[in-house]
Amino acid sequence: MNRPTNPLSPKAKKERIDSLASSAGGPRADADTATDIAVRDVQVSDAGSVGEDEGVSLWRSAWHRLRRNVIFLIGAAIVVAFLVLSIIAPWIAPHDPSARLLIGEVSRQANPVPLPQPGFPLGADDRGRDVLSRLIVGSRQTLMVGVLATLGGLVGGVTLGTLAGAFGGWVDAAVMRVVDVLLSIPSLLMAFTIAAMFARPSQWTLITAIAIVQIPIFARLLRGSMLAQRRSDHVVAATALGVKKAPIVFRHMLPNSIGPVIVQATLVLATAIIDAAALSFLGLGNPDDRMPEWGQMLGQSQQYFNTFPHLAYYPALCIIVVALGFTLVGESLREALDPKSRR
């Protein structure tokens, strides 16, 4: 069988390849040379510069949005006014909240509750005490109960959430089963049960009962955030480098997970004030009415609600407005910090 012969010799092939290369590379080489000359003619200053603006943190970016949020501004104004009022309450109250200044006008048969009059714009209660002064001074007690109860629930919830989210395994399972049991009971019913267990009701029974009710809320929220942080790149890298568990938890996982918990605390504070008022209304608050509290005032007014409803309207309105202020602030913070709900 005859093999096909190549009509070109090796020398002819070489010449053919060289001619093709020269014809294809000639213009390209000229273009490359022209490009090199153009690049050499460009000065460094003509290339522009990179902006030196610093990055914006999550909280700073949220603050920029909150400043333009009318709902947040309204809620913040209410909260600030409430805080200022509770701080300066003893100095701006027109009368002593425990002084029975109008006791002489109290008559069980004709006029058991003095009506508004000069010096007493909101009137007095059934014991002759100025209602306006009691509302102003009562703001401090209401704030103290709400803040201390929220702080107690926050500390307990952060402790349990950190244990569950950092260690996982059987620790996570044990903590979450306790949290599930607490969440299965209605919050007000559980707070009522805890407060009723004390032999003598006081202001601290309110704080303790409400704090225990709030612990599972913070624990579950922080646990979910920390579980997400456990799978993040920086935590995996720190673990691979041999960093100990405690620094990873307290330097990386917990600081990056605490943001939603702080936002939730503003919302829970409003709930704490309402729950404290409810327990005081049911008679489980501080029995000493020389230091007034809005829920306590609301409970004492129920016997005169049909004839003198203003005694209940004033403390109820204060509770509603303050709870609304904290709720508006909390919801605005949540929307500003949550990428899924940003406007």
C-alpha positions in Angstrom: 0.0 0.0 0.0 1.5 3.3 -1.1 1.7 6.1 1.5 0.6 9.6 0.4 3.6 11.9 -0.2 3.8 15.5 1.0 4.4 17.8 -1.9 6.3 20.2 0.4 9.7 19.4 1.6 10.8 20.2 5.2 12.6 23.3 3.9 9.5 24.5 2.1 7.3 23.9 5.2 9.7 26.0 7.3 9.6 28.8 4.7 5.8 28.6 4.5 5.4 28.9 8.3 7.8 31.8 8.5 5.9 33.7 5.8 2.6 33.1 7.5 4.0 34.3 10.9 5.5 37.4 9.4 2.3 38.3 7.6 0.2 37.7 10.7 2.5 39.2 13.2 3.7 42.2 11.3 0.7 44.5 11.9 0.1 43.1 15.4 3.6 43.9 16.3 3.1 47.4 15.0 -0.1 47.7 17.0 1.7 46.4 20.1 4.4 48.9 19.6 1.9 51.8 19.2 0.1 50.6 22.4 3.4 50.6 24.3 4.2 54.1 23.2 0.7 55.3 24.2 1.0 53.7 27.6 4.4 55.3 28.1 3.0 58.7 27.2 0.2 58.4 29.9 1.2 60.0 33.2 0.4 58.5 36.6 -1.6 61.5 37.6 -3.9 61.0 34.5 -4.9 57.6 35.8 -7.1 59.1 38.6 -7.2 58.2 42.2 -9.1 55.9 44.6 -11.5 57.5 47.0 -10.3 57.6 50.6 -13.8 57.5 52.2 -14.0 55.2 55.2 -16.5 52.4 55.3 -19.7 52.9 57.2 -20.5 50.6 60.1 -23.9 48.9 60.5 -24.9 51.1 63.4 -23.8 54.3 61.7 -25.7 53.4 58.6 -28.7 52.6 60.6 -28.5 56.0 62.4 -28.4 57.8 59.0 -31.7 56.1 58.1 -33.2 56.6 61.6 -32.7 60.4 61.4 -35.0 60.5 58.4 -37.6 58.2 59.9 -40.6 60.2 61.3 -41.9 57.2 63.3 -38.5 56.8 65.1 -38.3 60.6 65.9 -41.8 60.5 67.4 -41.0 57.4 69.5 -37.6 58.9 70.6 -39.3 62.2 71.6 -41.8 60.2 73.8 -39.0 58.1 75.4 -36.7 61.1 76.0 -39.6 63.1 77.6 -40.5 60.1 79.8 -36.8 59.7 80.9 -36.4 63.4 81.7 -39.7 63.5 83.6 -38.8 60.5 85.7 -35.4 62.0 86.6 -36.7 65.4 87.6 -40.0 64.3 89.0 -39.4 65.1 92.7 -38.5 68.7 91.8 -41.3 69.5 89.4 -44.2 67.8 91.3 -46.4 70.6 92.6 -47.2 68.8 95.8 -46.1 65.9 98.0 -47.6 62.8 96.3 -48.4 61.3 99.7 -49.8 64.4 101.4 -53.6 64.4 102.0 -54.1 68.0 101.2 -57.8 67.8 100.2 -58.8 65.2 102.8 -61.2 67.8 104.3 -63.2 67.8 101.1 -63.6 64.1 100.9 -67.0 63.0 101.9 -68.1 59.3 101.4 -71.7 60.3 101.0 -71.5 63.4 98.7 -68.1 63.9 97.2 -65.6 61.0 97.8 -63.2 62.3 95.1 -62.4 66.0 94.9 -62.7 67.4 91.4 -60.2 69.7 89.6 -59.7 73.1 91.3 -57.1 75.8 91.5 -53.8 74.3 92.5 -55.0 70.8 91.6 -55.6 70.7 87.9 -56.4 67.0 87.8 -58.2 66.9 91.1 -57.4 64.5 93.9 -58.0 60.8 94.7 -60.3 59.4 97.4 -57.7 60.1 100.0 -57.2 63.8 99.1 -53.8 63.4 97.3 -53.0 65.4 94.2 -53.4 63.2 91.1 -51.0 65.3 89.0 -48.2 65.0 91.6 -48.7 61.3 91.9 -48.6 60.8 88.1 -45.3 62.8 87.8 -43.6 61.0 90.7 -45.1 57.6 89.6 -43.2 57.9 86.3 -39.9 57.2 88.2 -41.3 54.0 89.8 -42.7 52.8 86.5 -39.4 53.4 84.7 -37.4 51.7 87.5 -39.6 48.6 87.4 -39.5 48.4 83.6 -35.8 48.9 83.2 -34.7 46.6 86.1 -37.0 43.9 84.9 -35.7 44.2 81.3 -32.1 44.2 82.5 -32.7 41.1 84.6 -34.3 39.2 81.7 -31.5 40.4 79.4 -28.8 39.1 81.7 -30.5 35.8 82.2 -31.3 35.4 78.5 -27.8 36.3 77.3 -26.3 33.8 79.7 -28.6 30.9 78.5 -28.3 31.9 74.9 -24.5 32.1 75.0 -24.3 28.6 76.6 -26.7 27.1 74.0 -25.2 28.8 71.0 -21.5 28.5 71.9 -21.4 24.8 73.0 -24.3 23.2 71.2 -24.9 19.5 71.7 -26.5 18.4 74.9 -26.0 21.8 76.5 -28.0 23.4 73.7 -30.7 20.7 73.9 -31.0 21.0 77.7 -31.2 24.8 77.7 -33.7 25.0 74.8 -36.0 22.5 76.5 -36.2 24.7 79.5 -36.8 27.7 77.3 -39.5 25.9 75.4 -41.3 25.1 78.6 -41.2 28.7 79.7 -42.4 29.9 76.3 -45.3 27.5 76.4 -46.9 29.3 79.3 -48.6 32.7 78.6 -46.3 35.5 79.8 -48.8 37.3 82.0 -50.1 34.1 83.6 -46.5 33.0 84.4 -45.7 36.4 85.8 -48.9 36.3 87.9 -47.9 32.8 89.2 -44.4 33.8 90.1 -45.5 37.0 91.9 -48.2 35.1 93.8 -45.5 32.7 95.2 -44.0 35.4 97.3 -45.4 35.8 100.8 -45.6 39.5 100.7 -46.0 41.5 97.4 -43.5 44.3 96.8 -41.9 46.2 94.0 -39.1 43.6 93.8 -41.7 40.8 93.3 -42.8 42.6 90.2 -39.3 43.0 88.9 -38.4 39.4 89.6 -41.6 38.0 88.0 -41.3 40.1 84.8 -37.6 39.4 84.5 -38.1 35.6 84.6 -40.8 35.9 81.9 -38.5 37.7 79.6 -35.5 35.4 79.9 -36.6 32.8 77.2 -37.3 35.6 74.7 -33.7 36.8 74.8 -32.2 33.3 75.2 -33.9 32.0 72.0 -33.0 35.1 70.0 -29.3 35.1 71.0 -29.0 31.4 70.5 -30.2 31.6 66.9 -27.8 34.5 66.2 -24.9 32.6 67.7 -25.6 29.4 65.7 -25.4 31.5 62.5 -22.1 32.9 63.7 -20.7 29.5 64.3 -20.7 28.8 60.6 -19.3 32.2 59.6 -15.9 32.4 57.9 -14.0 34.3 60.6 -15.1 31.8 63.3 -14.1 28.8 61.2 -10.7 30.5 60.4 -10.1 31.2 64.1 -10.9 27.6 65.0 -8.6 26.3 62.3 -5.8 28.5 63.7 -6.2 26.9 67.1 -7.8 29.8 68.9 -9.4 28.7 72.2 -13.1 28.5 72.6 -13.6 31.3 75.1 -11.9 34.0 72.9 -13.9 32.9 69.9 -17.2 33.1 71.8 -16.6 36.4 73.6 -14.5 38.3 71.0 -16.2 37.1 67.7 -19.5 35.3 68.2 -21.1 37.3 71.0 -20.3 40.8 69.8 -21.6 40.0 66.4 -24.8 38.4 67.7 -25.8 40.9 70.4 -27.3 43.6 68.0 -30.7 41.9 67.5 -30.9 41.3 71.3 -30.4 45.0 72.1 -33.1 45.9 69.6 -35.5 43.4 71.2 -34.8 44.9 74.6 -36.4 48.2 73.6 -39.5 46.3 72.5 -39.6 44.2 75.7 -39.2 47.3 77.8 -42.6 48.4 76.6 -44.1 45.0 77.5 -42.5 45.1 80.9 -44.2 48.4 81.7 -47.6 47.0 80.7 -47.0 43.7 82.6 -46.0 45.7 85.7 -49.1 47.8 85.4 -51.2 44.6 85.1 -49.7 42.9 88.1 -50.1 46.1 90.2 -53.7 46.4 89.0 -54.3 42.8 90.3 -52.8 43.7 93.7 -49.4 42.0 93.3 -47.4 45.2 93.2 -46.0 47.4 96.0 -48.8 47.7 98.7 -47.2 51.0 100.0 -49.0 53.7 98.0 -46.9 56.5 99.5 -44.6 55.9 96.5 -47.1 55.9 93.6 -46.8 53.8 90.4 -49.0 54.0 87.4 -50.3 50.5 87.6 -50.9 50.8 91.3 -52.9 54.0 90.7 -54.9 52.2 88.0 -55.8 49.4 90.4 -56.9 51.8 93.1 -59.2 53.6 90.8 -61.4 50.7 89.8 -63.9 51.1 92.7 -64.7 54.6 91.4 -64.6 53.9 87.7 -68.3 54.2 87.1 -68.6 57.6 88.8 -65.1 59.1 88.5 -63.5 57.4 85.5 -60.8 60.2 85.2 -58.9 58.5 88.0 -58.3 55.6 85.7 -57.9 57.5 82.4 -54.9 59.5 83.5 -52.5 56.6 84.5 -53.8 54.4 81.7 -53.1 57.1 79.1 -49.6 57.5 80.5 -48.9 53.8 80.3 -50.2 53.7 76.7 -48.2 56.6 75.5 -44.9 55.4 77.1 -45.4 51.9 75.8 -46.1 53.3 72.4 -42.9 55.3 72.4 -40.7 52.4 73.3 -42.5 50.2 70.7 -41.9 52.8 67.9 -38.2 53.1 68.8 -37.8 49.3 68.8 -39.6 48.7 65.6 -37.6 51.5 63.8 -34.3 50.0 65.1 -35.3 46.6 63.9 -36.1 47.8 60.4 -32.9 49.9 60.2 -30.7 47.0 61.3 -32.4 44.2 59.4 -31.3 44.1 55.7 -34.5 42.2 54.8 -36.8 44.9 56.1 -34.9 48.1 55.1 -36.9 50.7 53.3 
